[in-house]
Amino acid sequence: MGEFSIFECGSCGYKSGRIRWGVGENDQHIRFLPGTCQNCQELIAIDLTDSDVLLDKFSCAICGRPVFFFERSESFECPRCKAPDMKIRQDGYW
């Protein structure tokens, strides 16, 4: 089951919108992961549906520049101030 998450930085106060994360409850082919756009300095949901994360390139829906996935759960870094103390708040399921 997928969830919505909101990321908040304890250092600079940055707060993301609702980020879709996980696999769809009704359709296991729908997949999203959080990522960051260094150009926009935003955390965004990256649609992985029907994609190969090793071969496909993913772009920011806002500016079209490349986006980067988080490597592991302890590596959540604020896209604006680069502080490593991002808090994650669960905000519903999808």
Steps between C-alpha positions, in 0.01 A plus 500: 500500500630846412500795733529875483788651697593856587868582557594782737847642570583571863775744398355739241126426524460364143181296463416287197157444359336157529743253343355178361710205610471123450287263296132552423252302705268425207764473226840354590651642179461861620817597690636828636816595690612831646787681334656841482546756226818695565396771255161574664628407846184297558410150612268339247320172433656309212265276302670164442196334340614282208858628541837338552686699767836373369442596136248785489578864572257697713427871476346758731135571413559868586818588308586192291849459649630162627382382841680286755358223717581470868758224539380370835256604770763654728622730222207745486665835448328836474507610133549863603746511793640143468443429872465126572215539752190471282195379690242287319129519584257243358194674349258235372500205261436461131 
